[in-house]
Amino acid sequence: MIRRKENNRIQYLIIKKIDKLFISGNIEHAEKVIKDTLKGRLRNRFVEAQLFYYLGEINYQKGLYKSAKRYFNLSLSRDPYNQHTLHELSNLLIEEYEIGGAKKYILRNLRRHPKNNEFNRQFAWCKMLLGQKEEAINIYRWLIKNRDSDPKNYVELSLSHLYTGDIRSARNTILNAYMRFAEDPLVEDTFNDINEIINSLYENLKNIYFRNLDQFVFLTASYVRALKYLVTSMTIRGYFDFEINSAIELLALFNKNKIIFKNYKLAALLSEYIISELTGEQMYIMKLLTSVNRISKSTIRRWYKKVREIAQKDIEIILDRLLDEYSKEFKSLFNKNE
């Protein structure tokens, strides 16, 4: 009979084997080994936690988020401080804009690993998504000061600047990274992406923002701020020009109906939220907009209902035109790929 100590040693060797299978990309074989191991007996809880982590990671990579979360939670039920599980579950929740949940798991990791570079980077990104820009930037600067050889710190700091609208700092940070880590593919890709976004932003401010200024005759100062914010934020988030133009049509419709918003950002956010309905991304956009701008979901929903009541017919006309633009765009892309 195999003794408990010997059985544990065998299972740790299996963990090493699964690690190698993951590294080699042989995920299907890894999944089979994991499930076969879980059918055995005399597992200790740390090994079991790691096995459930692997299953969570496999499902995460497949895009099966619900199953991934279930396995990650099973892993944490065996070992609440499994750092791999906490890290990947946090990443998954960040993708879903469940920032509060992600933050909870990141802090649990940081309690045991306060100087871990990756966990601190995760925490900084959460701070940025929660609209706590200065706190996020301070963490990134601390990471760069203490670990200036890691290009990821520069990349995420530049993206943090970009997503909060500080274009100059974003460009300067990624340029500094590019000069130091010119051979790093992540730095090179981010450098190119940020420059492309900045160029698109300048073009959109010139060709879209200025072209539409004369539409806003009611509460001009507030609506013009909303227009610039809308063009800037939607460009940074990678929307097509025709999507941005449709959002501006909605904003101009609010202006035409003399709708008074207490916060100019709310008018812009509402325009983007309505646009997102056509792509089925409204829940994702809602989480993004509320976390970054600190405007509650109930406020957006209340104003959404109000503008729908005031201008339902005109909103639908704008959305119908946008739907036609999507059809043209996707048809064009399809023809290019043939």
Secondary structure, DSSP 8 states (H G I E B T S, - for coil): ---HHHHHHHHHHHHHHHHHHHHHT-HHHHHHHHHHHHTSS---HHHHHHHHHHHHHHHHHTT-HHHHHHHHHHHHHH-TT-HHHHHHHHHHHHHTT-HHHHHHHHHHHHHH-TT-HHHHHHHHHHHHHTT-HHHHHHHHHHHHHH-TT-HHHHHHHHHHHHHTT-HHHHHHHHHHHHHH-TT-HHHHHHHHHHHHHHHHHHHHIIIIIGGGGGG--SSHHHHHHHHHHHHHHHHHTT--HHHHHHHHHHHHHHHHTT---SSHHHHHHHHHHHHHGGGT-HHHHHHHHHHHH---HHHHHHHHHHHHHHHHHHHHHHHHHHHHHHHHHHHHHHHHH-
